Amino acid sequence: MNIPKPLALIILVPFLLLSLYAVYQVGYWGIFDYHRHSPAGWQVFSDLVVALLLVLAWMIPNAKKNNRNPWPWVVLTLTLGSIGPLAYIVFGSTSDENTE
């Protein structure tokens, strides 16, 4: 995956701000609670889980290939969702830009 760092940063900053606003409004668990009340919410949450698992399937080998510890990024992804992979790209070494 070859995502330019500036693009990842352009996505990360507003998404992080939106996430902070959401947590401020409803709390961390409130974000999950919103999705448990209907099959549509279950589908959206399940879709997010599938997408993040696919990203982790790329991110873990990529981190190892670039001599980076993948586990902080895995924990960040499992607790904060898309913020983890976006931060992984933004804060990655320059050698990440030339990897698949």
C-alpha positions in Angstrom: 0.0 0.0 0.0 1.5 3.3 -1.1 -0.3 6.2 0.6 1.6 9.5 0.7 2.2 10.8 4.2 0.7 14.2 3.4 -2.6 12.6 2.3 -2.7 10.4 5.4 -2.1 13.5 7.5 -4.9 15.4 5.7 -7.2 12.6 6.5 -5.9 12.0 10.1 -6.2 15.5 11.5 -10.0 16.2 10.8 -10.9 12.6 11.6 -9.0 12.8 14.9 -10.9 16.1 15.7 -14.2 14.4 14.8 -13.4 11.5 17.0 -12.4 13.7 19.9 -15.7 15.6 19.5 -17.7 12.3 19.4 -15.9 11.0 22.5 -16.5 14.4 24.3 -20.2 14.2 23.4 -21.0 10.6 24.2 -17.9 9.0 25.8 -15.7 6.3 24.4 -18.3 3.5 25.1 -21.1 5.7 23.8 -19.6 5.4 20.3 -20.0 1.6 20.5 -23.4 1.8 22.2 -24.9 3.7 19.3 -24.3 0.7 17.0 -25.9 -2.0 19.1 -29.5 -0.9 18.8 -30.3 -2.0 15.3 -29.2 -4.4 12.6 -28.0 -1.4 10.6 -25.7 -0.5 13.4 -24.4 -4.1 13.7 -23.7 -4.0 10.0 -21.7 -0.8 10.2 -19.7 -2.0 13.2 -19.1 -5.4 11.5 -17.9 -3.6 8.4 -15.5 -1.5 10.4 -14.1 -4.6 12.1 -13.6 -6.4 8.7 -11.9 -3.3 7.2 -9.6 -2.9 10.2 -8.7 -6.6 10.1 -7.7 -6.2 6.5 -5.6 -3.2 7.3 -3.9 -5.1 10.2 -3.2 -7.9 7.7 -1.2 -5.4 5.7 0.2 -3.3 8.6 1.8 -6.1 10.7 3.9 -7.6 7.9 4.7 -4.1 6.6 6.0 -3.0 10.0 8.1 -6.1 10.4 9.5 -5.6 6.9 10.5 -2.1 7.8 12.0 -3.1 11.2 9.2 -1.4 13.2 7.4 -2.9 16.2 3.8 -3.5 14.9 2.2 -4.0 18.3 1.8 -0.3 19.4 0.0 0.3 16.1 -2.1 -2.9 16.5 -3.2 -1.7 20.0 -3.9 1.8 18.7 -6.0 0.3 15.8 -7.9 -2.0 18.1 -8.7 0.8 20.5 -9.1 3.9 18.2 -10.0 2.3 14.9 -8.7 4.1 11.7 -6.6 6.5 13.7 -4.1 3.7 14.2 -3.3 2.9 10.6 -3.4 6.6 9.7 -0.9 7.4 12.4 1.2 4.4 11.3 1.5 5.9 7.8 2.1 9.5 9.0 4.7 8.6 11.6 6.4 5.8 9.5 9.9 5.9 8.3 10.7 7.1 4.9 11.4 3.5 3.7 7.7 2.8 4.2 6.9 5.0 1.2 8.5 2.5 -1.2 6.8 -0.7 0.2 3.7 -2.4 -1.1 
